[in-house]
């Protein structure tokens, strides 16, 4: 065998405490259960009171190590088991320098059984990111350079999430980021306790006429409600409106896209380019928001290319995690011309960055992409010490140590 093949793959879960739950202090009726989960009344969605993700460590026969990451917010053991029980044995021995071929082979294993998304695709995303990291390290270059020749060093960032308990405090928090050089913002509609118009007006008067303000509608409305709400907020100047209707409601999405003068953004929850293709045929989507932690670099690139064909803007999502998938998202974005901005979740990035090695940063309105081979980013020894190896991979790791 001439290439440096994959020797081992181990999934880990990592739980990180948060000072304040994601999206802000728990409201009445949002008490956590014994597993630490609570349901946000505003969007009916389950969240843990802590940050948690699944990390994947891939090592080659020559000792090159790559890291990947995916969602571990809920049931992280599901992803661990899919990797350990099913996927790991199909990756060991493969050439890590062709991650897309491995992605497609693994995806194809369950195509006829309909496992094209969910936890299965999350497992594939983590593996894919780790393989790209390995591929970059073998080539001695950044993942961004593997993906394209024109690589940007910075990506415009927009401030997302204003986890404060009152409209005044949220406007103050947004303003503190404006002062630090950020000019674009997004608020979460389910947390706007005083109503959408009051939230928009408070943010607009705190941030001034020039700031861009977007709204995340959290998939909570019918098409008619969403269109009406967007129209109601539009006079305050909306940059874009995100996730207006249920993800399953493609007909509703197509109506909102048709009837709204504000650009509509969707796609963080999609897993593959197929999720995009069957929507863009019917919906005039203005912006797609790929989430690296669900898609991996392979699908992220395919979604970008599909957007480029259709003249759709790409503004990637940033979710809760350690920061490995964020590094992957920034590197991919740096090589992709349709990416015009990237979400910045300061309440996740700022506390968790101490646990990753590398020079990824976000200041004065821009991310600077990590430098160095592969992802240029890896879990710090402190993070590794907190990571819990999962299942069968854990057993082989224990034997090796
Ligand atoms: Mg969102």
Boltz pocket constraint, residues with backbone or C-beta under 6 A from the ligand:
constraints:
  - pocket:
      binder: B
      contacts: [[A, 216], [A, 242], [A, 243], [A, 268]]
      max_distance: 6.0
